Amino acid sequence: MSSTTSNSIWQMRANIAELQMPKLSASVDFADPSLGLQQLHYAGTRVAGHLLGVATRNSNPVSDVFIRGEDLVATNSETDEQPYSLEICWHATSHKQIPILDLILSLETSLLESFPSVSTQSQLSADETWLVPGNETLATQVTGGSAEIPSQEPLCVVLRPAGADWSYAEMSHPADQGTIRINSLADGQIGIDRDLAGAFLEKGVLRRLRLRGALVPRENDLQLAKKLSSELAVEAPPLTT
């Protein structure tokens, strides 16, 4: 079911893939990809929550898994309940000691006409939530616990865990923003839910969606989030996943 290379930052342990980076460790359980990267540890400290999970509509969430260097790839086959195939790629790198986690979703369908959509979710303990626009508008803090932001201009969400010296920034490629829902949960965690795609897709066309998460230093976190969003916006799409 899986393959790996000796120098990979990912390692398979039965149905679990483990990620080891200089500052960040996590695991992905293929029995439930909706939790994405879980069992998080940053700079040796346990972090409550999970990042970049993907909710599938298929009762068999993963049909195949493989590791390729910095990529962990899982395939989700097309079925009657989910009339499109979905390839999920978690790509992990570090830039100037900042762990960067890319989620690349590839959708295909055998139907002549379809409108597939994918939901993603991240969840962390945090006491501040900020929205960082891609233009020159200033960042704004989310108050009142919850918010829903429709698909418009590029927007980055920044969560600030209490007592930490880092923040979590999550952004999508401008073409893939979709609707964002910020949810205040009972256990003190903040959820970021996204609905991506949903537009017309025909047979023979491959659609890729890109989402990025980064654990950035708390100092200048909003400026760093804007910079990372701008860099993602001009990156060429991956040739393969």
C-alpha positions in Angstrom: 0.0 0.0 0.0 2.9 2.4 0.6 6.4 3.2 -0.5 9.1 5.5 1.0 12.6 6.6 0.7 15.3 6.4 3.4 15.8 10.2 3.6 12.1 11.0 3.7 10.7 13.3 6.5 7.6 11.0 6.4 7.7 7.4 7.7 4.9 4.8 7.5 3.9 2.8 10.6 1.0 0.5 9.6 -2.0 2.8 8.8 -0.2 5.9 10.3 2.2 8.3 8.5 4.6 10.1 10.9 6.1 13.5 10.0 9.4 14.6 11.6 10.7 18.1 10.9 13.3 20.2 12.8 10.6 22.0 14.8 7.4 20.2 14.0 6.2 16.6 14.4 2.8 15.2 13.5 1.0 12.1 12.2 -1.7 11.3 9.7 -4.1 8.5 10.3 -5.5 7.2 7.0 -8.6 5.8 8.8 -9.8 9.4 9.2 -8.1 11.9 6.8 -10.6 14.6 8.1 -8.2 15.1 11.0 -5.3 15.7 8.8 -2.1 16.3 10.7 -2.7 15.4 14.3 -0.6 14.5 17.4 1.1 17.8 16.9 4.3 18.8 18.7 6.0 22.2 18.0 9.5 22.9 19.5 9.0 19.9 21.8 5.7 21.1 23.2 2.4 19.3 22.6 -0.1 21.3 20.6 -3.9 20.6 21.0 -5.7 20.3 17.7 -5.2 19.1 14.1 -4.4 20.8 10.8 -5.4 20.5 7.1 -7.9 17.7 7.4 -9.9 16.6 4.3 -13.5 15.4 4.6 -14.3 12.8 2.0 -17.7 11.5 1.0 -16.4 8.0 0.4 -17.0 5.2 3.0 -13.5 3.9 2.1 -11.5 7.1 2.8 -8.2 6.0 1.4 -7.5 3.4 -1.4 -3.7 3.9 -1.7 -0.9 5.7 0.0 2.7 6.5 -1.0 5.5 8.7 0.2 7.7 10.7 -2.2 10.3 12.8 -0.4 8.5 15.7 1.2 5.1 14.5 -0.1 2.6 12.2 1.6 0.0 11.2 -1.0 -3.3 9.4 -0.4 -5.8 8.5 -3.1 -9.6 8.4 -2.7 -11.4 6.6 -5.5 -14.5 7.7 -7.4 -17.7 6.0 -6.2 -21.4 6.5 -6.5 -21.5 8.4 -3.2 -18.5 10.5 -4.3 -18.6 10.9 -8.1 -15.1 12.1 -8.4 -11.6 10.8 -7.5 -9.6 12.8 -5.0 -5.9 12.7 -4.5 -4.7 14.3 -1.2 -1.1 15.5 -0.9 0.4 16.8 2.3 3.7 18.6 1.4 6.0 19.6 4.3 9.0 22.0 4.1 10.8 24.5 6.2 11.7 28.0 5.2 13.9 30.1 7.5 13.0 27.7 10.3 9.3 28.2 9.6 7.4 24.9 9.1 5.2 25.2 6.0 2.5 22.6 5.3 0.9 22.5 1.8 -2.3 20.6 1.1 -2.8 19.9 -2.6 -6.0 18.4 -3.7 -6.5 16.9 -7.2 -10.0 16.2 -8.4 -11.1 14.2 -11.5 -14.5 12.8 -12.6 -15.7 10.3 -15.2 -19.0 12.2 -15.5 -19.7 14.5 -18.4 -20.9 17.1 -15.9 -20.3 17.5 -12.2 -19.8 20.1 -9.5 -17.5 18.5 -7.0 -16.5 20.2 -3.8 -14.1 19.4 -0.9 -14.3 20.4 2.7 -11.1 21.0 4.7 -10.7 21.7 8.4 -8.1 22.8 10.9 -8.6 23.2 14.7 -6.3 24.7 17.4 -6.5 26.0 20.9 -6.3 29.8 20.5 -7.5 32.9 22.2 -7.1 35.3 19.2 -8.2 35.0 15.6 -7.2 37.4 12.9 -8.2 37.9 9.2 -5.3 39.1 7.0 -6.4 40.3 3.6 -4.2 40.0 0.5 -4.5 43.7 -0.4 -3.3 46.7 1.6 -6.3 46.6 4.0 -5.3 46.2 7.6 -5.8 42.9 9.4 -9.0 42.6 11.6 -9.6 40.5 14.7 -12.6 38.2 14.8 -14.8 38.9 17.8 -17.9 37.2 19.0 -16.6 33.7 18.5 -17.7 32.8 14.9 -17.7 34.2 11.4 -18.4 33.2 7.8 -16.5 34.7 5.0 -17.7 34.1 1.5 -15.4 33.6 -1.5 -14.1 37.0 -2.4 -10.5 38.4 -2.3 -7.6 36.3 -0.9 -7.7 36.1 2.9 -5.4 34.5 5.4 -6.6 33.3 8.9 -4.2 33.6 11.8 -4.7 31.8 15.1 -2.8 32.9 18.2 -2.5 30.2 20.9 -2.5 31.6 24.4 1.0 31.7 26.0 2.8 30.7 22.9 5.5 32.5 21.0 4.2 31.4 17.6 1.0 31.6 15.5 -0.7 29.4 12.9 -1.4 31.1 9.6 -3.6 29.3 7.0 -4.2 30.6 3.5 -5.4 29.3 0.1 -4.3 30.1 -3.4 -6.5 33.1 -4.6 -8.2 30.9 -7.2 -9.2 28.4 -4.6 -10.4 30.4 -1.6 -14.0 29.1 -1.3 -16.1 29.9 1.8 -14.3 30.1 5.1 -16.1 29.5 8.4 -14.5 30.4 11.8 -16.0 28.4 14.7 -15.4 28.9 18.4 -15.6 25.5 20.0 -16.6 24.6 23.6 -13.1 23.3 24.5 -11.4 26.6 23.8 -10.3 25.6 20.3 -11.0 27.6 17.1 -12.0 25.8 13.9 -11.2 26.9 10.4 -13.6 25.1 7.9 -13.4 25.7 4.2 -15.5 24.6 1.2 -13.4 24.5 -1.9 -14.3 24.1 -5.6 -18.0 23.5 -6.2 -17.6 24.8 -9.8 -18.3 22.9 -13.0 -15.9 20.1 -13.8 -16.1 17.8 -16.8 -14.7 14.5 -17.7 -11.0 14.5 -18.6 -10.2 17.7 -16.7 -8.0 17.7 -13.6 -8.6 20.4 -11.0 -6.0 21.2 -8.4 -6.8 23.1 -5.2 -4.0 24.5 -2.9 -4.1 25.3 0.8 -1.1 26.3 3.0 -0.5 26.3 6.7 2.5 27.8 8.5 3.7 28.0 12.1 5.2 31.5 12.2 6.9 33.4 15.0 4.4 35.5 17.0 6.5 38.6 16.4 5.3 40.1 13.1 3.0 37.1 12.6 0.4 39.2 10.6 3.1 40.6 8.3 4.6 37.1 7.8 1.1 35.7 7.0 0.6 38.4 4.3 4.0 37.7 2.8 3.4 33.9 2.7 0.0 34.5 1.1 1.5 36.8 -1.6 4.2 34.1 -2.3 1.6 31.4 -2.7 -0.5 33.6 -5.0 2.4 33.7 -7.6 3.7 30.2 -7.3 3.3 27.9 -10.3 0.9 25.0 -9.7 2.7 21.6 -9.1 3.2 19.5 -12.1 2.5 16.3 -10.2 1.1 15.4 -6.8 
